[in-house]
Amino acid sequence: MKRILALAFLALAPAAAPAEEAVKTTEATGQAAVVDDVLAAKAAARDDALRTCVQQVASTLVTASTETDQGQLLSDKVFAHSAGYVRKYAVLDDRQDGNTWVTRLRCDVSEAKLDEDFLAFGIAYRRA
């Protein structure tokens, strides 16, 4: 009977809180040309800033030889999906400067997700 109660208690007990995810905060500026659509330029500048945030964090993890040998793989697989690594961001500056839209962001980038994808893509990286 005690065994059944213990199992019932374990089943009803709240799950343990997930471990704190490794997140690195960085800032970056993105730019895009304003041609006809200001909103499209604004979105492109934001995407450029997000990509730059992810590149900054990834460059602290990836070895120099990997950047050289697998630079295209990093660009195609990792940096192209930068929004998936950014947990949250704050707009620090958002303005038009002549024919260019400039956006500055502060981003929280998931190092854990980068680590996971580096392993999946076979990219060599170092862990401090």
PALUMNU-441487 format. One record per residue: residue number from 0; chain; y, x, z of N, C-alpha, C, O in turn; residue in one letter. Coordinates in steps of 0.001 Angstrom, whole numbers, plus 500000, padded with zeros to 6 digits. Last residue first. Layout:
# PALUMNU-441487
<atom i="NUM" ch="A" n_v="Y" n_u="X" n_w="Z" ca_v="Y" ca_u="X" ca_w="Z" c_v="Y" c_u="X" c_w="Z" o_v="Y" o_u="X" o_w="Z" aa="A"/>
...
# end
This chain:
# PALUMNU-441487
<atom i="127" ch="A" n_v="527064" n_u="534138" n_w="476416" ca_v="527705" ca_u="535010" ca_w="477408" c_v="527016" c_u="534864" c_w="478749" o_v="527407" o_u="535515" o_w="479718" aa="A"/>
<atom i="126" ch="A" n_v="524848" n_u="534221" n_w="473813" ca_v="525272" ca_u="533403" ca_w="474943" c_v="525818" c_u="534336" c_w="476002" o_v="525112" o_u="535239" o_w="476449" aa="R"/>
<atom i="125" ch="A" n_v="524947" n_u="534343" n_w="470279" ca_v="524835" ca_u="535024" ca_w="471581" c_v="525354" c_u="534085" c_w="472657" o_v="526217" o_u="533247" o_w="472397" aa="R"/>
<atom i="124" ch="A" n_v="522920" n_u="533406" n_w="467466" ca_v="524131" ca_u="533363" ca_w="468276" c_v="523870" c_u="534055" c_w="469591" o_v="522727" o_u="534318" o_w="469965" aa="Y"/>
<atom i="123" ch="A" n_v="521723" n_u="532745" n_w="464247" ca_v="521654" ca_u="533611" ca_w="465415" c_v="522991" c_u="533549" c_w="466157" o_v="524056" o_u="533631" o_w="465546" aa="A"/>
<atom i="122" ch="A" n_v="520568" n_u="529721" n_w="463032" ca_v="521717" ca_u="530608" ca_w="463093" c_v="521635" c_u="531413" c_w="464382" o_v="521497" o_u="530854" o_w="465469" aa="I"/>
<atom i="121" ch="A" n_v="518809" n_u="527667" n_w="462423" ca_v="518332" ca_u="529051" ca_w="462381" c_v="519467" c_u="530066" c_w="462388" o_v="519340" o_u="531148" o_w="461815" aa="G"/>
<atom i="120" ch="A" n_v="519494" n_u="525090" n_w="462779" ca_v="519801" ca_u="525658" ca_w="461469" c_v="519348" c_u="527104" c_w="461342" o_v="519484" o_u="527706" o_w="460277" aa="F"/>
<atom i="119" ch="A" n_v="518708" n_u="524692" n_w="465438" ca_v="518108" ca_u="523873" ca_w="464385" c_v="518330" c_u="524480" c_w="463006" o_v="517451" o_u="524397" o_w="462148" aa="A"/>
<atom i="118" ch="A" n_v="520410" n_u="526499" n_w="466780" ca_v="518955" ca_u="526683" ca_w="466818" c_v="518282" c_u="525934" c_w="465679" o_v="517388" o_u="526470" o_w="465024" aa="L"/>
<atom i="117" ch="A" n_v="522853" n_u="525279" n_w="466200" ca_v="522610" ca_u="526658" ca_w="465780" c_v="521114" c_u="526938" c_w="465749" o_v="520610" o_u="527543" o_w="464803" aa="F"/>
<atom i="116" ch="A" n_v="522504" n_u="522811" n_w="467485" ca_v="522520" ca_u="522855" ca_w="466028" c_v="522333" c_u="524265" c_w="465489" o_v="521722" o_u="524445" o_w="464436" aa="D"/>
<atom i="115" ch="A" n_v="522561" n_u="523652" n_w="470194" ca_v="521427" ca_u="522883" ca_w="469668" c_v="521365" c_u="522970" c_w="468140" o_v="520293" o_u="523178" o_w="467571" aa="E"/>
<atom i="114" ch="A" n_v="525098" n_u="524853" n_w="470373" ca_v="523873" ca_u="525621" ca_w="470635" c_v="522663" c_u="524953" c_w="469985" o_v="521855" o_u="525601" o_w="469319" aa="D"/>
<atom i="113" ch="A" n_v="526698" n_u="522573" n_w="469888" ca_v="526722" ca_u="523710" ca_w="468961" c_v="525458" c_u="524552" c_w="469115" o_v="524823" o_u="524920" o_w="468128" aa="L"/>
<atom i="112" ch="A" n_v="526055" n_u="521099" n_w="472162" ca_v="525723" ca_u="520549" ca_w="470854" c_v="525742" c_u="521647" c_w="469793" o_v="524899" o_u="521655" o_w="468896" aa="K"/>
<atom i="111" ch="A" n_v="527108" n_u="522831" n_w="474127" ca_v="525686" ca_u="522478" ca_w="474146" c_v="525245" c_u="521947" c_w="472780" o_v="524173" o_u="522309" o_w="472295" aa="A"/>
<atom i="110" ch="A" n_v="529811" n_u="522883" n_w="473675" ca_v="529054" ca_u="524095" ca_w="473390" c_v="527560" c_u="523788" c_w="473329" o_v="526828" o_u="524415" o_w="472565" aa="E"/>
<atom i="109" ch="A" n_v="531905" n_u="520525" n_w="472540" ca_v="530608" ca_u="520640" ca_w="473203" c_v="529890" c_u="521914" c_w="472766" o_v="529419" o_u="522015" o_w="471633" aa="S"/>
<atom i="108" ch="A" n_v="535351" n_u="520744" n_w="473096" ca_v="534248" ca_u="520971" ca_w="472159" c_v="532966" c_u="521212" c_w="472943" o_v="532941" o_u="522001" o_w="473887" aa="V"/>
<atom i="107" ch="A" n_v="538213" n_u="519110" n_w="473406" ca_v="537073" ca_u="519478" ca_w="474243" c_v="535859" c_u="519536" c_w="473322" o_v="535393" o_u="518508" o_w="472828" aa="D"/>
<atom i="106" ch="A" n_v="541402" n_u="520057" n_w="472081" ca_v="540063" ca_u="519499" ca_w="471896" c_v="539100" c_u="520001" c_w="472968" o_v="539160" o_u="521158" o_w="473384" aa="C"/>
<atom i="105" ch="A" n_v="544591" n_u="519312" n_w="471268" ca_v="543820" ca_u="519966" ca_w="472328" c_v="542460" c_u="519285" c_w="472316" o_v="542369" o_u="518074" o_w="472517" aa="R"/>
<atom i="104" ch="A" n_v="546351" n_u="519711" n_w="468134" ca_v="545426" ca_u="519012" ca_w="469025" c_v="544941" c_u="519918" c_w="470139" o_v="544884" o_u="521138" o_w="469982" aa="L"/>
<atom i="103" ch="A" n_v="548950" n_u="519113" n_w="465917" ca_v="548412" ca_u="520055" ca_w="466910" c_v="547607" c_u="519263" c_w="467917" o_v="548085" o_u="518282" o_w="468486" aa="R"/>
<atom i="102" ch="A" n_v="549650" n_u="518628" n_w="462548" ca_v="549104" ca_u="518034" ca_w="463764" c_v="548561" c_u="519135" c_w="464654" o_v="547800" o_u="519990" o_w="464202" aa="T"/>
<atom i="101" ch="A" n_v="551829" n_u="518105" n_w="459904" ca_v="551335" ca_u="519088" ca_w="460859" c_v="550884" c_u="518355" c_w="462119" o_v="551634" o_u="517561" o_w="462689" aa="V"/>
<atom i="100" ch="A" n_v="552136" n_u="517572" n_w="456493" ca_v="551951" ca_u="516917" ca_w="457790" c_v="551286" c_u="517927" c_w="458705" o_v="550289" o_u="518543" o_w="458330" aa="W"/>
<atom i="99" ch="A" n_v="554555" n_u="518645" n_w="454140" ca_v="553335" ca_u="518950" ca_w="454893" c_v="553313" c_u="518143" c_w="456177" o_v="554324" o_u="518031" o_w="456870" aa="T"/>
<atom i="98" ch="A" n_v="556962" n_u="518664" n_w="452882" ca_v="555853" ca_u="517997" ca_w="452195" c_v="554512" c_u="518249" c_w="452887" o_v="553455" o_u="518080" o_w="452279" aa="N"/>
<atom i="97" ch="A" n_v="558689" n_u="518783" n_w="455861" ca_v="558843" ca_u="518834" ca_w="454406" c_v="557741" c_u="518022" c_w="453748" o_v="557597" o_u="516830" o_w="454019" aa="G"/>
<atom i="96" ch="A" n_v="556679" n_u="518022" n_w="458159" ca_v="557539" ca_u="519183" ca_w="457957" c_v="557671" c_u="519390" c_w="456454" o_v="556861" o_u="520088" o_w="455844" aa="D"/>
<atom i="95" ch="A" n_v="555956" n_u="515448" n_w="460352" ca_v="556055" ca_u="515845" ca_w="458949" c_v="557063" c_u="516971" c_w="458857" o_v="558162" o_u="516888" o_w="459405" aa="Q"/>
<atom i="94" ch="A" n_v="553788" n_u="515630" n_w="463256" ca_v="555082" ca_u="515514" ca_w="462575" c_v="554975" c_u="515902" c_w="461106" o_v="554041" o_u="516584" o_w="460683" aa="R"/>
<atom i="93" ch="A" n_v="552630" n_u="515837" n_w="466320" ca_v="552256" ca_u="515127" ca_w="465093" c_v="553547" c_u="514868" c_w="464328" o_v="554322" o_u="513987" o_w="464701" aa="D"/>
<atom i="92" ch="A" n_v="551172" n_u="517422" n_w="469097" ca_v="552307" ca_u="517355" ca_w="468178" c_v="551816" c_u="516723" c_w="466883" o_v="550724" o_u="517033" o_w="466406" aa="D"/>
<atom i="91" ch="A" n_v="548949" n_u="516833" n_w="470596" ca_v="550062" ca_u="517518" ca_w="471252" c_v="551334" c_u="517435" c_w="470414" o_v="552439" o_u="517385" o_w="470953" aa="L"/>
<atom i="90" ch="A" n_v="546489" n_u="514549" n_w="471058" ca_v="547487" ca_u="514977" ca_w="470078" c_v="548667" c_u="515570" c_w="470844" o_v="549304" o_u="514885" o_w="471644" aa="V"/>
<atom i="89" ch="A" n_v="543347" n_u="515371" n_w="472351" ca_v="544674" ca_u="514824" ca_w="472616" c_v="545629" c_u="515392" c_w="471578" o_v="545579" o_u="516580" o_w="471261" aa="A"/>
<atom i="88" ch="A" n_v="539859" n_u="514520" n_w="472214" ca_v="541004" ca_u="515336" ca_w="471845" c_v="542288" c_u="514594" c_w="472183" o_v="542314" o_u="513368" o_w="472285" aa="Y"/>
<atom i="87" ch="A" n_v="536386" n_u="514920" n_w="473026" ca_v="537646" ca_u="514177" ca_w="473078" c_v="538755" c_u="515118" c_w="472639" o_v="538615" o_u="516340" o_w="472684" aa="K"/>
<atom i="86" ch="A" n_v="534229" n_u="516241" n_w="471875" ca_v="533991" ca_u="515137" ca_w="472811" c_v="535235" c_u="514270" c_w="472979" o_v="535147" o_u="513045" o_w="473063" aa="R"/>
<atom i="85" ch="A" n_v="533289" n_u="517518" n_w="468884" ca_v="534479" ca_u="517276" ca_w="469697" c_v="534245" c_u="516044" c_w="470557" o_v="534081" o_u="514938" o_w="470041" aa="V"/>
<atom i="84" ch="A" n_v="531088" n_u="517511" n_w="467295" ca_v="531110" ca_u="518472" ca_w="468397" c_v="532281" c_u="518236" c_w="469341" o_v="532264" o_u="518708" o_w="470478" aa="Y"/>
<atom i="83" ch="A" n_v="531521" n_u="515703" n_w="465278" ca_v="530354" ca_u="515509" ca_w="466130" c_v="530322" c_u="516439" c_w="467332" o_v="529598" o_u="516178" o_w="468293" aa="G"/>
<atom i="82" ch="A" n_v="533634" n_u="516739" n_w="463834" ca_v="533903" ca_u="515597" ca_w="464711" c_v="532738" c_u="515347" c_w="465665" o_v="532949" o_u="514826" o_w="466760" aa="A"/>
<atom i="81" ch="A" n_v="532495" n_u="518720" n_w="462177" ca_v="533211" ca_u="519103" ca_w="463392" c_v="533451" c_u="517940" c_w="464347" o_v="533469" o_u="518143" o_w="465561" aa="S"/>
<atom i="80" ch="A" n_v="530827" n_u="519117" n_w="460008" ca_v="530561" ca_u="518009" ca_w="460922" c_v="531283" c_u="518213" c_w="462246" o_v="530742" o_u="517911" o_w="463310" aa="H"/>
<atom i="79" ch="A" n_v="531579" n_u="521424" n_w="458752" ca_v="531762" ca_u="520174" ca_w="458017" c_v="531559" c_u="518954" c_w="458910" o_v="532063" o_u="517873" o_w="458605" aa="A"/>
<atom i="78" ch="A" n_v="530761" n_u="523432" n_w="460475" ca_v="532181" ca_u="523093" ca_w="460440" c_v="532442" c_u="521792" c_w="459701" o_v="533429" o_u="521114" o_w="459989" aa="F"/>
<atom i="77" ch="A" n_v="527873" n_u="523312" n_w="459980" ca_v="528494" ca_u="523190" ca_w="461295" c_v="529932" c_u="522703" c_w="461182" o_v="530278" o_u="521662" o_w="461741" aa="V"/>
<atom i="76" ch="A" n_v="527157" n_u="523367" n_w="457199" ca_v="526419" ca_u="522584" ca_w="458187" c_v="527189" c_u="522320" c_w="459465" o_v="527157" o_u="521204" o_w="459983" aa="K"/>
<atom i="75" ch="A" n_v="529014" n_u="524926" n_w="455680" ca_v="528427" ca_u="523692" ca_w="455163" c_v="527856" c_u="522803" c_w="456260" o_v="528064" o_u="521590" o_w="456236" aa="D"/>
<atom i="74" ch="A" n_v="529703" n_u="527105" n_w="457363" ca_v="530729" ca_u="526261" ca_w="456769" c_v="530164" c_u="524915" c_w="456339" o_v="530767" o_u="523875" o_w="456605" aa="S"/>
<atom i="73" ch="A" n_v="527203" n_u="528194" n_w="457975" ca_v="528094" ca_u="527743" ca_w="459039" c_v="529125" c_u="526766" c_w="458482" o_v="529380" o_u="525719" o_w="459076" aa="L"/>
<atom i="72" ch="A" n_v="526374" n_u="528821" n_w="455377" ca_v="525609" ca_u="527864" ca_w="456168" c_v="526462" c_u="527314" c_w="457307" o_v="526449" o_u="526113" o_w="457574" aa="L"/>
<atom i="71" ch="A" n_v="528257" n_u="530769" n_w="454711" ca_v="528231" ca_u="529516" ca_w="453945" c_v="527479" c_u="528436" c_w="454711" o_v="527882" o_u="527272" o_w="454707" aa="Q"/>
<atom i="70" ch="A" n_v="527593" n_u="532802" n_w="456556" ca_v="528908" ca_u="532170" ca_w="456581" c_v="528938" c_u="530850" c_w="455842" o_v="529579" o_u="529902" o_w="456297" aa="G"/>
<atom i="69" ch="A" n_v="525433" n_u="534375" n_w="457122" ca_v="525230" ca_u="532942" ca_w="456998" c_v="526546" c_u="532172" c_w="457048" o_v="526600" o_u="531038" o_w="457523" aa="Q"/>
<atom i="68" ch="A" n_v="526335" n_u="537044" n_w="457187" ca_v="525119" ca_u="536694" ca_w="456455" c_v="524992" c_u="535203" c_w="456192" o_v="524491" o_u="534805" o_w="455140" aa="D"/>
<atom i="67" ch="A" n_v="528738" n_u="536892" n_w="458743" ca_v="528720" ca_u="537502" ca_w="457417" c_v="527537" c_u="536992" c_w="456603" o_v="527706" o_u="536558" o_w="455463" aa="T"/>
<atom i="66" ch="A" n_v="527960" n_u="535597" n_w="461051" ca_v="529125" ca_u="535100" ca_w="460330" c_v="529136" c_u="535635" c_w="458907" o_v="529499" o_u="534921" o_w="457973" aa="E"/>
<atom i="65" ch="A" n_v="525880" n_u="537278" n_w="461793" ca_v="525571" ca_u="535923" ca_w="461350" c_v="526735" c_u="535339" c_w="460577" o_v="526539" o_u="534663" o_w="459567" aa="T"/>
<atom i="64" ch="A" n_v="527267" n_u="539532" n_w="462608" ca_v="526368" ca_u="539639" ca_w="461451" c_v="525997" c_u="538259" c_w="460922" o_v="525819" o_u="538092" o_w="459716" aa="S"/>
<atom i="63" ch="A" n_v="528641" n_u="538548" n_w="464861" ca_v="529394" ca_u="538964" ca_w="463676" c_v="528495" c_u="539044" c_w="462449" o_v="528914" o_u="538664" o_w="461356" aa="A"/>
<atom i="62" ch="A" n_v="527210" n_u="535607" n_w="466361" ca_v="527313" ca_u="537055" ca_w="466218" c_v="528025" c_u="537394" c_w="464915" o_v="528007" o_u="536604" o_w="463972" aa="T"/>
<atom i="61" ch="A" n_v="528814" n_u="532830" n_w="467878" ca_v="528077" ca_u="533385" ca_w="466745" c_v="528293" c_u="534881" c_w="466651" o_v="529406" o_u="535373" o_w="466836" aa="V"/>
<atom i="60" ch="A" n_v="530529" n_u="532122" n_w="469984" ca_v="529078" ca_u="532072" ca_w="470168" c_v="528302" c_u="532833" c_w="469095" o_v="527254" o_u="533413" o_w="469376" aa="L"/>
<atom i="59" ch="A" n_v="533107" n_u="532203" n_w="469205" ca_v="532791" ca_u="532896" ca_w="470456" c_v="531284" c_u="532957" c_w="470694" o_v="530814" o_u="533750" o_w="471509" aa="T"/>
<atom i="58" ch="A" n_v="533057" n_u="530631" n_w="466980" ca_v="533233" ca_u="532070" ca_w="466774" c_v="533000" c_u="532860" c_w="468054" o_v="532724" o_u="534058" o_w="467999" aa="S"/>
<atom i="57" ch="A" n_v="532922" n_u="528068" n_w="468068" ca_v="531733" ca_u="528639" ca_w="467436" c_v="531860" c_u="530143" c_w="467271" o_v="530871" o_u="530863" o_w="467409" aa="A"/>
<atom i="56" ch="A" n_v="535579" n_u="527740" n_w="468891" ca_v="534509" ca_u="527769" ca_w="469889" c_v="533260" c_u="528420" c_w="469299" o_v="532613" o_u="529234" o_w="469959" aa="V"/>
<atom i="55" ch="A" n_v="536895" n_u="527845" n_w="466407" ca_v="537283" ca_u="528744" ca_w="467495" c_v="536180" c_u="528859" c_w="468536" o_v="535880" o_u="529956" o_w="469010" aa="Q"/>
<atom i="54" ch="A" n_v="535674" n_u="525762" n_w="464984" ca_v="535526" ca_u="527146" ca_w="464524" c_v="535864" c_u="528136" c_w="465631" o_v="535190" o_u="529156" o_w="465777" aa="Q"/>
<atom i="53" ch="A" n_v="536616" n_u="523565" n_w="466443" ca_v="535177" ca_u="523862" ca_w="466447" c_v="534943" c_u="525304" c_w="465994" o_v="534099" o_u="525998" o_w="466563" aa="V"/>
<atom i="52" ch="A" n_v="539365" n_u="523754" n_w="465784" ca_v="538914" ca_u="523804" ca_w="467189" c_v="537441" c_u="524195" c_w="467269" o_v="537063" o_u="525052" o_w="468067" aa="C"/>
<atom i="51" ch="A" n_v="539224" n_u="523403" n_w="463002" ca_v="539680" ca_u="524680" ca_w="463541" c_v="539284" c_u="524833" c_w="465012" o_v="538909" o_u="525925" o_w="465439" aa="T"/>
<atom i="50" ch="A" n_v="538404" n_u="520736" n_w="462853" ca_v="537550" ca_u="521782" ca_w="462292" c_v="537923" c_u="523149" c_w="462877" o_v="537049" o_u="523951" o_w="463205" aa="R"/>
<atom i="49" ch="A" n_v="540696" n_u="519527" n_w="463979" ca_v="539381" ca_u="519383" ca_w="464630" c_v="538437" c_u="520490" c_w="464162" o_v="537751" o_u="521110" o_w="464974" aa="L"/>
<atom i="48" ch="A" n_v="542624" n_u="520210" n_w="462020" ca_v="542766" ca_u="520714" ca_w="463394" c_v="541437" c_u="520621" c_w="464155" o_v="541088" o_u="521540" o_w="464897" aa="A"/>
<atom i="47" ch="A" n_v="541602" n_u="518774" n_w="459840" ca_v="541751" ca_u="520227" ca_w="459746" c_v="541862" c_u="520843" c_w="461138" o_v="541260" o_u="521883" o_w="461406" aa="D"/>
<atom i="46" ch="A" n_v="541832" n_u="516158" n_w="460807" ca_v="540507" ca_u="516705" ca_w="460512" c_v="540539" c_u="518230" c_w="460430" o_v="539616" o_u="518901" o_w="460894" aa="D"/>
<atom i="45" ch="A" n_v="544653" n_u="516015" n_w="460942" ca_v="543854" ca_u="515872" ca_w="462161" c_v="542461" c_u="516477" c_w="461950" o_v="541966" o_u="517216" o_w="462801" aa="R"/>
<atom i="44" ch="A" n_v="545250" n_u="516247" n_w="458214" ca_v="545741" ca_u="517269" ca_w="459143" c_v="544963" c_u="517228" c_w="460453" o_v="544645" o_u="518274" o_w="461018" aa="A"/>
<atom i="43" ch="A" n_v="544069" n_u="513887" n_w="457272" ca_v="543568" ca_u="515180" ca_w="456789" c_v="544016" c_u="516311" c_w="457711" o_v="543247" o_u="517238" o_w="457966" aa="A"/>
<atom i="42" ch="A" n_v="545665" n_u="511966" n_w="458554" ca_v="544228" ca_u="512038" ca_w="458851" c_v="543645" c_u="513378" c_w="458425" o_v="542817" o_u="513947" o_w="459136" aa="A"/>
<atom i="41" ch="A" n_v="548128" n_u="512561" n_w="457303" ca_v="548008" ca_u="512629" ca_w="458765" c_v="546542" c_u="512763" c_w="459174" o_v="546208" o_u="513574" o_w="460037" aa="K"/>
<atom i="40" ch="A" n_v="547518" n_u="512002" n_w="454661" ca_v="547891" ca_u="513364" ca_w="455032" c_v="547744" c_u="513571" c_w="456537" o_v="547293" o_u="514623" o_w="456988" aa="A"/>
<atom i="39" ch="A" n_v="547099" n_u="509247" n_w="454872" ca_v="545996" ca_u="510107" ca_w="454427" c_v="546282" c_u="511557" c_w="454800" o_v="545370" o_u="512272" o_w="455215" aa="A"/>
<atom i="38" ch="A" n_v="549668" n_u="508429" n_w="455644" ca_v="548536" ca_u="508212" ca_w="456560" c_v="547338" c_u="509079" c_w="456180" o_v="546638" o_u="509590" o_w="457054" aa="L"/>
<atom i="37" ch="A" n_v="551182" n_u="509058" n_w="453365" ca_v="551438" ca_u="509784" ca_w="454613" c_v="550268" c_u="509627" c_w="455580" o_v="549907" o_u="510582" o_w="456268" aa="V"/>
<atom i="36" ch="A" n_v="550465" n_u="509372" n_w="450119" ca_v="550040" ca_u="508595" ca_w="451281" c_v="550202" c_u="509413" c_w="452557" o_v="549444" o_u="510353" o_w="452799" aa="D"/>
<atom i="35" ch="A" n_v="551229" n_u="511177" n_w="448208" ca_v="551708" ca_u="509802" ca_w="448099" c_v="551509" c_u="509028" c_w="449392" o_v="552291" o_u="508136" o_w="449718" aa="D"/>
<atom i="34" ch="A" n_v="551262" n_u="513854" n_w="449682" ca_v="551445" ca_u="513598" ca_w="448254" c_v="552032" c_u="512208" c_w="448074" o_v="553228" o_u="512078" o_w="447810" aa="V"/>
<atom i="33" ch="A" n_v="551497" n_u="516216" n_w="451979" ca_v="551872" ca_u="514808" ca_w="451827" c_v="552161" c_u="514593" c_w="450348" o_v="553163" o_u="515076" o_w="449820" aa="V"/>
<atom i="32" ch="A" n_v="548890" n_u="518433" n_w="452878" ca_v="550002" ca_u="518112" ca_w="451986" c_v="550229" c_u="516605" c_w="451952" o_v="549281" o_u="515821" o_w="451902" aa="A"/>
<atom i="31" ch="A" n_v="548192" n_u="519330" n_w="456233" ca_v="547775" ca_u="518685" ca_w="454989" c_v="549020" c_u="518346" c_w="454178" o_v="550068" o_u="518015" o_w="454732" aa="A"/>
<atom i="30" ch="A" n_v="546961" n_u="521189" n_w="459046" ca_v="548003" ca_u="520850" ca_w="458090" c_v="547399" c_u="520181" c_w="456869" o_v="546247" o_u="520429" o_w="456514" aa="Q"/>
<atom i="29" ch="A" n_v="546464" n_u="521698" n_w="462556" ca_v="545966" ca_u="521360" ca_w="461227" c_v="547122" c_u="520944" c_w="460341" o_v="548130" o_u="520417" o_w="460812" aa="G"/>
<atom i="28" ch="A" n_v="546033" n_u="523857" n_w="465275" ca_v="546970" ca_u="523141" ca_w="464418" c_v="546313" c_u="522914" c_w="463065" o_v="545689" o_u="523813" o_w="462501" aa="T"/>
<atom i="27" ch="A" n_v="544409" n_u="523740" n_w="468488" ca_v="544506" ca_u="524175" ca_w="467100" c_v="545503" c_u="523303" c_w="466355" o_v="545780" o_u="522169" o_w="466746" aa="A"/>
<atom i="26" ch="A" n_v="542900" n_u="524681" n_w="471599" ca_v="543982" ca_u="524043" ca_w="470856" c_v="544033" c_u="524607" c_w="469447" o_v="543744" o_u="525783" o_w="469221" aa="E"/>
<atom i="25" ch="A" n_v="540089" n_u="523899" n_w="473722" ca_v="540852" ca_u="524789" ca_w="472854" c_v="541940" c_u="523991" c_w="472146" o_v="541893" o_u="522761" o_w="472107" aa="T"/>
<atom i="24" ch="A" n_v="537569" n_u="523877" n_w="476131" ca_v="538819" ca_u="523286" ca_w="475674" c_v="539602" c_u="524317" c_w="474884" o_v="539760" o_u="525460" o_w="475313" aa="T"/>
<atom i="23" ch="A" n_v="534109" n_u="523406" n_w="476083" ca_v="535197" ca_u="524378" ca_w="476052" c_v="536424" c_u="523695" c_w="475472" o_v="536340" o_u="523016" o_w="474448" aa="K"/>
<atom i="22" ch="A" n_v="531424" n_u="522323" n_w="478051" ca_v="532508" ca_u="521949" ca_w="477143" c_v="533588" c_u="523008" c_w="477228" o_v="533944" o_u="523456" o_w="478318" aa="V"/>
<atom i="21" ch="A" n_v="528266" n_u="521603" n_w="478950" ca_v="529156" ca_u="522740" ca_w="478726" c_v="530169" c_u="522369" c_w="477656" o_v="529814" o_u="522130" o_w="476501" aa="A"/>
<atom i="20" ch="A" n_v="527781" n_u="518765" n_w="481025" ca_v="527688" ca_u="519374" ca_w="479711" c_v="528693" c_u="520519" c_w="479593" o_v="529822" o_u="520421" o_w="480073" aa="E"/>
<atom i="19" ch="A" n_v="526016" n_u="518413" n_w="483993" ca_v="527347" ca_u="518549" ca_w="483392" c_v="527223" c_u="519319" c_w="482087" o_v="526632" o_u="520398" o_w="482047" aa="E"/>
<atom i="18" ch="A" n_v="523082" n_u="516440" n_w="483791" ca_v="523740" ca_u="517697" ca_w="484107" c_v="525079" c_u="517759" c_w="483376" o_v="525234" o_u="517219" o_w="482281" aa="A"/>
<atom i="17" ch="A" n_v="523098" n_u="512957" n_w="484663" ca_v="522859" ca_u="514036" ca_w="483718" c_v="523630" c_u="515289" c_w="484126" o_v="524698" o_u="515203" o_w="484732" aa="P"/>
<atom i="16" ch="A" n_v="521839" n_u="511777" n_w="487776" ca_v="522981" ca_u="511954" ca_w="486882" c_v="522699" c_u="513104" c_w="485934" o_v="522128" o_u="514117" o_w="486339" aa="A"/>
<atom i="15" ch="A" n_v="518692" n_u="510184" n_w="487904" ca_v="519563" ca_u="511277" ca_w="488311" c_v="520684" c_u="511427" c_w="487297" o_v="520484" o_u="511223" o_w="486100" aa="A"/>
<atom i="14" ch="A" n_v="518526" n_u="506619" n_w="487988" ca_v="518176" ca_u="507898" ca_w="487361" c_v="519163" c_u="508958" c_w="487842" o_v="520318" o_u="508660" o_w="488146" aa="A"/>
<atom i="13" ch="A" n_v="518011" n_u="504766" n_w="490987" ca_v="518823" ca_u="505120" ca_w="489822" c_v="518422" c_u="506489" c_w="489293" o_v="518035" o_u="507384" o_w="490044" aa="P"/>
<atom i="12" ch="A" n_v="514843" n_u="503284" n_w="491729" ca_v="515895" ca_u="504241" ca_w="492080" c_v="516699" c_u="504584" c_w="490836" o_v="516138" o_u="504684" o_w="489745" aa="A"/>
<atom i="11" ch="A" n_v="512716" n_u="501821" n_w="490833" ca_v="513982" ca_u="501129" ca_w="491017" c_v="515142" c_u="502066" c_w="491333" o_v="516303" o_u="501675" o_w="491214" aa="L"/>
<atom i="10" ch="A" n_v="510646" n_u="503650" n_w="490762" ca_v="510962" ca_u="502917" ca_w="489544" c_v="512326" c_u="502245" c_w="489640" o_v="513021" o_u="502113" o_w="488632" aa="A"/>
<atom i="9" ch="A" n_v="510559" n_u="504489" n_w="493407" ca_v="510921" ca_u="505446" ca_w="492367" c_v="511327" c_u="504741" c_w="491080" o_v="512243" o_u="505182" o_w="490387" aa="L"/>
<atom i="8" ch="A" n_v="509686" n_u="502085" n_w="494610" ca_v="510984" ca_u="502663" ca_w="494965" c_v="511455" c_u="503634" c_w="493889" o_v="512622" o_u="503607" o_w="493498" aa="F"/>
<atom i="7" ch="A" n_v="507158" n_u="501826" n_w="493487" ca_v="508160" ca_u="500799" ca_w="493223" c_v="509557" c_u="501334" c_w="493528" o_v="510503" o_u="501065" o_w="492787" aa="A"/>
<atom i="6" ch="A" n_v="505945" n_u="504074" n_w="494595" ca_v="506099" ca_u="503985" ca_w="493146" c_v="507156" c_u="502951" c_w="492774" o_v="507953" o_u="503168" o_w="491861" aa="L"/>
<atom i="5" ch="A" n_v="506026" n_u="503306" n_w="497312" ca_v="506694" ca_u="504533" ca_w="496880" c_v="506933" c_u="504511" c_w="495375" o_v="508013" o_u="504888" o_w="494920" aa="A"/>
<atom i="4" ch="A" n_v="504444" n_u="501010" n_w="497250" ca_v="505850" ca_u="500915" ca_w="497639" c_v="506641" c_u="502145" c_w="497184" o_v="507780" o_u="502031" o_w="496731" aa="L"/>
<atom i="3" ch="A" n_v="502008" n_u="502167" n_w="496534" ca_v="502604" ca_u="501164" ca_w="495653" c_v="504092" c_u="501026" c_w="495973" o_v="504913" o_u="500935" o_w="495061" aa="I"/>
<atom i="2" ch="A" n_v="501559" n_u="503787" n_w="498758" ca_v="501666" ca_u="504407" ca_w="497445" c_v="502344" c_u="503449" c_w="496469" o_v="503169" o_u="503875" o_w="495661" aa="R"/>
<atom i="1" ch="A" n_v="501246" n_u="501936" n_w="500788" ca_v="502397" ca_u="502837" ca_w="500823" c_v="502631" c_u="503478" c_w="499463" o_v="503776" o_u="503688" o_w="499061" aa="K"/>
<atom i="0" ch="A" n_v="498814" n_u="500817" n_w="500000" ca_v="500000" ca_u="500000" ca_w="500000" c_v="501262" c_u="500869" c_w="500000" o_v="502228" o_u="500572" o_w="499296" aa="M"/>
# end
